[in-house]
Amino acid sequence: MPHRFVSRQPILKGYSKDQKYCVTDDRRRKFLLRISPLEQYAQKKRQYDFMCQAAALGIPMCRPLEFGTSDEGVYSLQTWIDGGDAREIVPCLPAPEQYALGLDAGKILKTLHSIPAPENQPDWESRINDKTDSKIRKYQECPLKYDNGQLFIDFINANRHLLKNRPQCRQHGDYHIGNMMVEAGSIVIIDFDRDDSGDPWKEFKSITWCVQVSPLFASGMVNGYFDHHVPMDFWKLLVLYTSLGIISSLPWAIPYGEGEVHTMKLLADEVLSWYGDRNTPVPAWYQPSPPES
């Protein structure tokens, strides 16, 4: 690690298993330093290369500066974002600004999805169906259950035909307001450590976290991505992907304790409330046009 740093402060927020630090050099410039075990070299190199592609497109993000190995493991050095957590800032803004930031987040995601998936990628239908079978099995084997968990499974199984012939691209992998910051009034994307490839619309499976913070932000994100022309097939697939995310979240939450389990159960109930007895896949939180100033 050729840079000389005069201070290193650990960053404890987030679920990533990477060691994260805010480091400062002798010119008082701050950087983000991430360190991972050496055995993750190939994975971390893939992520770093993806970040380089994203940065080249002008994505507002922690820009990658350096990648390599040291005595501590695999490291990447990135620019420091001197902003605030979008989850805390966005809901305190006036309604038009919440929507506008969501609009920007959707446009950014659309640009990110211009990066193609790796060549020779298996077709999406086969890939996602294998993952779906595994996630449903893990949920069924899980010692805990949602009160209405079978509703999610029934919907997934009844709509798998929608997965046929879907395109694929590179993905952030965890694109939601919890992985965004606001710097100088603009959205900045962070934490690319769950990068993936697949159906671009699957990236919206995490929009549930945006809705909980600001339905206006979530609405703006959808409209920004589709330039205000949202196809009905998107809403149908969103229900499928959201249901899949709900099913997989409960087994994931158990190791993190009762607090996370409770959060996921509340989220499952909230998602069901979006649809209720409505005869449309468009969720109740969605606002098709910007709010009035």
VMD Tcl script that draws the C-alpha trace (Angstrom):
set ca {
  {0.00 0.00 0.00}
  {2.17 2.88 -1.27}
  {0.17 5.71 0.30}
  {1.31 6.94 3.70}
  {-1.54 7.61 6.09}
  {-1.27 9.55 9.31}
  {-4.61 8.39 10.75}
  {-7.05 5.51 10.36}
  {-10.54 5.52 11.83}
  {-12.70 2.35 11.59}
  {-16.15 2.57 9.99}
  {-18.56 0.29 11.80}
  {-21.81 0.98 9.92}
  {-23.23 -1.50 7.40}
  {-23.37 -5.27 6.96}
  {-20.26 -5.72 4.83}
  {-17.64 -8.06 6.27}
  {-14.87 -5.89 4.84}
  {-12.79 -3.87 7.25}
  {-13.53 -0.24 6.38}
  {-11.59 2.83 7.43}
  {-11.54 6.55 6.90}
  {-7.85 7.22 6.35}
  {-6.10 10.59 6.16}
  {-2.77 11.31 4.48}
  {-0.14 13.88 5.45}
  {-1.93 16.51 3.31}
  {-5.15 15.99 5.35}
  {-6.93 14.35 2.42}
  {-9.45 11.69 3.37}
  {-9.94 8.35 1.60}
  {-12.02 5.21 2.06}
  {-9.91 2.11 2.64}
  {-11.49 -1.35 2.41}
  {-9.60 -4.52 3.37}
  {-10.73 -8.11 2.71}
  {-9.17 -11.57 3.25}
  {-6.64 -12.62 0.60}
  {-8.79 -15.57 -0.47}
  {-11.34 -13.05 -1.79}
  {-8.87 -11.57 -4.27}
  {-10.71 -12.64 -7.45}
  {-14.07 -11.43 -6.14}
  {-12.68 -8.09 -4.98}
  {-10.79 -7.57 -8.24}
  {-14.04 -8.14 -10.16}
  {-15.82 -5.60 -7.95}
  {-13.02 -3.08 -8.36}
  {-13.03 -3.44 -12.15}
  {-16.82 -2.94 -12.16}
  {-16.41 0.21 -10.08}
  {-13.87 1.47 -12.60}
  {-16.39 0.91 -15.40}
  {-19.10 2.71 -13.42}
  {-16.82 5.65 -12.58}
  {-15.90 5.97 -16.28}
  {-19.62 6.51 -17.01}
  {-19.72 9.43 -14.60}
  {-21.65 7.62 -11.86}
  {-21.47 9.76 -8.67}
  {-19.74 7.36 -6.28}
  {-16.67 6.60 -4.20}
  {-14.26 6.56 -7.15}
  {-11.75 3.70 -7.20}
  {-8.15 4.84 -6.91}
  {-6.00 1.83 -6.14}
  {-6.26 -1.94 -5.74}
  {-3.75 -4.48 -4.50}
  {-2.59 -6.73 -1.68}
  {-0.74 -6.00 1.53}
  {0.13 -7.77 4.76}
  {-3.48 -7.13 5.86}
  {-5.18 -8.67 2.83}
  {-6.77 -7.40 -0.37}
  {-7.31 -3.66 -0.28}
  {-9.01 -0.99 -2.35}
  {-8.58 2.73 -1.90}
  {-11.44 5.02 -2.90}
  {-12.32 8.67 -2.76}
  {-14.04 9.86 0.40}
  {-17.62 11.12 0.26}
  {-18.00 14.06 2.61}
  {-21.78 13.82 2.84}
  {-24.58 12.41 4.97}
  {-26.63 9.22 5.07}
  {-29.47 9.55 2.55}
  {-31.80 7.66 4.91}
  {-31.47 10.48 7.42}
  {-31.39 13.43 5.03}
  {-34.03 12.62 2.40}
  {-37.13 12.33 4.63}
  {-36.37 15.74 6.17}
  {-36.42 17.49 2.80}
  {-39.45 19.16 1.18}
  {-41.55 16.75 -0.89}
  {-40.38 18.01 -4.31}
  {-36.73 17.58 -3.28}
  {-37.32 14.02 -2.05}
  {-38.86 13.17 -5.39}
  {-36.10 14.94 -7.36}
  {-33.34 13.01 -5.57}
  {-35.21 9.77 -6.30}
  {-35.45 10.82 -9.93}
  {-31.67 11.25 -10.00}
  {-31.15 7.85 -8.35}
  {-33.27 6.22 -11.08}
  {-31.34 7.94 -13.87}
  {-28.04 6.90 -12.28}
  {-29.22 3.29 -12.13}
  {-30.24 3.38 -15.79}
  {-26.74 4.55 -16.70}
  {-25.16 1.87 -14.53}
  {-27.20 -0.79 -16.31}
  {-25.60 0.14 -19.63}
  {-22.64 -1.99 -18.53}
  {-23.20 -5.41 -20.16}
  {-23.22 -8.70 -18.30}
  {-20.17 -10.96 -18.78}
  {-20.12 -12.95 -22.00}
  {-21.34 -16.56 -22.00}
  {-23.68 -15.84 -19.11}
  {-26.36 -18.57 -18.72}
  {-29.85 -17.40 -19.63}
  {-31.64 -15.49 -16.89}
  {-34.65 -17.76 -16.59}
  {-32.49 -20.77 -15.73}
  {-30.27 -18.82 -13.35}
  {-33.03 -17.15 -11.36}
  {-35.23 -20.25 -11.20}
  {-32.36 -22.21 -9.63}
  {-31.88 -19.41 -7.07}
  {-35.62 -19.21 -6.49}
  {-35.90 -22.93 -5.76}
  {-33.02 -22.65 -3.30}
  {-34.48 -19.61 -1.50}
  {-37.93 -21.15 -1.19}
  {-36.38 -24.33 0.19}
  {-34.35 -22.37 2.76}
  {-37.47 -20.51 3.84}
  {-39.45 -23.73 4.19}
  {-36.63 -25.23 6.29}
  {-36.36 -22.08 8.40}
  {-37.59 -22.50 12.01}
  {-39.47 -19.18 11.75}
  {-42.20 -18.25 9.29}
  {-44.13 -15.17 8.20}
  {-47.81 -15.15 9.05}
  {-48.64 -14.97 5.33}
  {-45.44 -16.42 3.89}
  {-47.22 -18.86 1.61}
  {-48.81 -15.94 -0.26}
  {-45.36 -14.84 -1.42}
  {-44.42 -18.36 -2.50}
  {-47.70 -18.85 -4.36}
  {-47.22 -15.59 -6.25}
  {-43.64 -16.46 -7.18}
  {-44.61 -19.87 -8.53}
  {-47.60 -18.49 -10.46}
  {-45.51 -15.85 -12.26}
  {-42.25 -17.54 -13.15}
  {-43.22 -17.34 -16.83}
  {-42.42 -13.60 -16.66}
  {-38.72 -14.47 -16.33}
  {-38.44 -15.84 -19.86}
  {-36.15 -13.96 -22.29}
  {-35.24 -11.22 -19.82}
  {-32.05 -9.25 -20.69}
  {-29.04 -9.13 -18.39}
  {-26.53 -6.46 -17.36}
  {-24.08 -5.69 -14.57}
  {-25.75 -4.68 -11.31}
  {-24.89 -2.80 -8.14}
  {-26.54 -5.70 -6.29}
  {-27.98 -3.75 -3.34}
  {-29.29 -0.53 -4.83}
  {-31.40 1.34 -2.31}
  {-31.38 4.49 -0.20}
  {-29.33 2.77 2.54}
  {-26.41 2.58 0.11}
  {-26.63 6.21 -0.92}
  {-25.36 9.46 0.52}
  {-26.25 13.07 -0.08}
  {-23.31 15.33 -0.79}
  {-23.84 19.00 -1.67}
  {-27.50 18.27 -2.41}
  {-26.79 15.38 -4.79}
  {-27.14 11.60 -4.54}
  {-23.93 9.56 -4.35}
  {-23.86 5.74 -4.62}
  {-21.75 3.66 -2.22}
  {-21.03 -0.01 -1.34}
  {-20.60 -1.97 -4.56}
  {-19.57 -5.09 -2.63}
  {-22.67 -7.10 -3.60}
  {-22.26 -6.59 -7.34}
  {-24.00 -9.07 -9.59}
  {-25.27 -9.62 -13.13}
  {-28.84 -10.32 -14.17}
  {-32.19 -8.87 -15.14}
  {-31.85 -5.07 -14.72}
  {-35.34 -4.85 -13.23}
  {-34.35 -7.21 -10.42}
  {-32.24 -4.35 -9.08}
  {-35.50 -2.80 -7.84}
  {-36.13 -5.65 -5.39}
  {-34.58 -3.50 -2.66}
  {-36.88 -0.56 -3.31}
  {-38.78 -1.68 -0.21}
  {-36.14 0.12 1.89}
  {-36.63 3.29 -0.15}
  {-40.41 3.15 0.32}
  {-40.03 2.89 4.08}
  {-37.95 6.07 4.14}
  {-39.72 8.08 1.44}
  {-42.41 6.83 -0.98}
  {-41.76 10.00 -2.99}
  {-38.08 9.09 -3.36}
  {-39.06 5.56 -4.44}
  {-41.59 6.91 -6.95}
  {-39.00 9.28 -8.36}
  {-36.50 6.45 -8.71}
  {-38.92 4.39 -10.82}
  {-39.89 7.38 -12.97}
  {-36.28 8.44 -13.42}
  {-35.26 4.98 -14.58}
  {-38.09 4.71 -17.11}
  {-38.23 8.40 -18.09}
  {-41.83 8.53 -16.78}
  {-43.04 5.69 -19.04}
  {-43.24 2.70 -16.70}
  {-44.31 -0.54 -18.47}
  {-46.88 -2.75 -16.76}
  {-44.55 -5.74 -17.11}
  {-42.15 -3.95 -14.77}
  {-44.74 -3.81 -12.00}
  {-45.56 -7.49 -12.43}
  {-41.91 -8.48 -12.20}
  {-41.38 -6.13 -9.26}
  {-43.96 -8.06 -7.24}
  {-42.17 -11.30 -8.12}
  {-38.72 -9.99 -7.22}
  {-39.99 -8.29 -4.07}
  {-41.68 -11.53 -2.99}
  {-38.44 -13.40 -3.59}
  {-36.55 -10.84 -1.51}
  {-39.05 -11.17 1.35}
  {-38.81 -14.97 1.35}
  {-35.00 -14.94 1.43}
  {-34.77 -12.20 4.09}
  {-36.07 -14.20 7.03}
  {-33.41 -16.96 6.96}
  {-30.82 -14.21 6.41}
  {-32.04 -12.23 9.44}
  {-31.95 -15.02 12.03}
  {-28.16 -14.91 12.69}
  {-28.41 -11.15 13.30}
  {-30.88 -11.54 16.16}
  {-34.50 -10.91 17.07}
  {-34.34 -7.25 16.08}
  {-33.60 -8.03 12.43}
  {-36.19 -10.83 12.40}
  {-38.82 -8.41 13.70}
  {-37.84 -5.87 11.02}
  {-38.30 -8.44 8.26}
  {-41.68 -9.54 9.58}
  {-42.88 -5.94 9.63}
  {-41.57 -5.47 6.11}
  {-43.47 -8.54 4.87}
  {-46.71 -7.16 6.31}
  {-46.00 -3.77 4.77}
  {-45.39 -5.23 1.31}
  {-48.69 -7.11 1.46}
  {-50.43 -3.86 2.38}
  {-49.12 -2.24 -0.82}
  {-51.28 -4.55 -2.88}
  {-54.13 -5.68 -0.61}
  {-57.22 -6.44 -2.66}
  {-56.19 -4.13 -5.51}
  {-56.62 -5.60 -8.98}
  {-53.37 -4.10 -10.21}
  {-49.69 -4.88 -9.63}
  {-48.97 -1.15 -9.21}
  {-48.24 -0.66 -5.47}
  {-50.21 1.80 -3.37}
  {-47.12 3.90 -2.58}
  {-46.38 4.79 -6.21}
  {-47.01 8.37 -7.36}
  {-46.85 8.68 -11.16}
  {-46.20 12.43 -11.19}
  {-44.04 14.78 -9.10}
  {-45.58 16.49 -6.06}
  {-46.57 20.11 -6.29}
  {-44.15 22.62 -4.83}
}
mol new
graphics top color blue
foreach p $ca { graphics top sphere $p radius 0.5 }
foreach p [lrange $ca 0 end-1] q [lrange $ca 1 end] { graphics top cylinder $p $q radius 0.2 }
display resetview
